């Protein structure tokens, strides 16, 4: 994977450079998407780009040229001969001052690919002692201001977990550092509503939309309740991943029948898009 897409064109990764004054580097002022690539196709690319646009608008960045970005994705996947990969799209506010002010510079648009290593069947989670602020200015936006998630995930990993899960300021279940969470109660799967402060993950969106999963607030204590039958995480790389341990203790069942069925149905959604085609190797003009 020798190439990246930088500000409108392909560049060899060893020659790719951004300014040390880029506001994304200086302050974390930017937005991003991570997209799974299957068989040369950037899965659900349109949905990811639309969310990128919403996140950019949410932090006050100018409108993005989504058709140009989609063309850039295709060019990058072809140049890197991507078949099974993950794609990262990052947009920052561009060059600015050494502070919080923006100066109206052109945006920096960066795309890069890497090997996509399939997620394990199950994950161990640790519940964070810090809340997610569902009323914060960045709630529901996918920004590169990620230090909170990085620090919390490192803490969880030091305790043997694979992911950290947050409650919100009112004590309800919210989300993981890079994932959404679902719980199964009375044989039915639920996920916290976006009003909980959770990011509207694309995998979550597809599961809710196509599989009829309901949104519902649960107190964070549901993770410790005997009513919890199953639970799982979702993201573009995890897909639907059963939870095997919570705070170091085994769950009742790591990948139960509901989790397994949802995972299988999501795999069918991916296969359907591959059959239809999309941005990838086969779109070379």
Secondary structure, 3 states (H helix, E strand, C coil): CCEEEECCEEEECCCCCCCCCEHHHHHCCEEEEEEEEECCEECCHHHHHHHHHHHHHHCCCCCCCHHHHHHHHHHHHHHCCCCCEEEEEEEECCECCCCCCCCCCCCEEEEEEEECCCCCCEEEEEECCCCECCCCCCCCCCECCCHHHHHHHHHHHHCCCCEEEEEECCCEEEEECCCEEEEEECCEEEECCHHHCCCCCHHHHHHHHHHCCEECCCEHHHHHCCCEEEEEEEECCCEEEEEEEECCEECCCCCCHHHHHHHHHHHHHHHHHHHHCCCCHHHCC
